[in-house]
Amino acid sequence: MAFSKYTGIFTSGEMAFLQRIFDQLCEEHRLALQEQGQRDQLAHEIIQAFENGVTDEVELRQLISKRRTAGA
């Protein structure tokens, strides 16, 4: 699990939510397990947006996806 090191910060429900978003975006952007640096950056972006108040699943996924597409 990519978010396991953050378990002290978020509830188990929030962790499941963030993990689901992370998994969906990894699949969408075709980030393989070997691309650890890119996966870590994605996790950071998701957590940062969530901590800044983006808590709707669709909105969060779209926000991060747009950022990553614009940065490509």
Secondary structure, DSSP 4 states (H G I P E B T S, - for coil): -TTGGGTTTS-HHHHHHHHHHHHHHHHHTT--TT-HHHHHHHHHHHHHHHHTT---HHHHHHHHHHHHHHH-
